[in-house]
């Protein structure tokens, strides 16, 4: 019994040794299990299919909306078509207003209701599936992606802006969205309802169409500059200027571990093999 109570001499030497006692305690975190694909990866072909489908869908919506506007402007002289509700998905500010209106009143908006449902669907997609809207559905994102791919295939590379210029440019889209968000969130539900019922609010989609149909010199050069910049710099519009992407980026950051974040397929299927990661730095 006495021998059992005596401490082991080797244990005492180990604990009293300065080299061992001074050694810091290192906590090792468990590494994620490596998952290897055994079957062929079709995620990029599937993403390309979704991109093309939604690009063609938006082109069809744009053509039909143009025909509807011309029918209305000619007092029925042109061929009559119905107004496509999908055009309201392009109305970021109106969608943000309607979302706040629904949250405050619990009632669906009377004007441009499709904009509310589309805007809410895009936000939910970003909350659950992170970058899925920008990399799978957004037609501007698709157009921008194939512009920089054209530049890479033509000139052999794309360019990356230096960090001292990249950082301030990244803030532009957040400043744009912050301006819109401040204007919207400073409005009451009654003010939002009254604004959407004004002549401007009723035809805000028509004004958007006319802006692109009748570009003046400054706007035309701005659009041309964005196209040229997108050829040389990956996702120039999406990374630096898109307020829609800024808002959805906030949704991504708010749920950094999105629904599919730990899935072995999510990093490929949702991030478009790297370039889309640059949308939300």
Secondary structure, 3 states (H helix, E strand, C coil): CHHHHCCCHHHHHHHHCHHHHCCCCCCCCCCCCCCCCCCCCCHHHHHHHHHHHHHHHHHHHHHHHHHHHHHHHCCCCCCCCCCCHHHHHHCHHHHHHHHHHHHHHCCCCCCCHHHHHHHHHHHHHHHHHCCHHHHHHCHHHHHHHHHHHHHHHHHCCCCCCCHHHHHHHHHHHHHHHHHHHHHHHCCCHHHHHHHHCCHHHHCHHHHHHHHHHCCCHHHHHHHHHHHHHHHHCCCHHHHHCCHHHHHHHHHHHHCCCCCCCCCCCHHHHCCHHHHHHHHCC
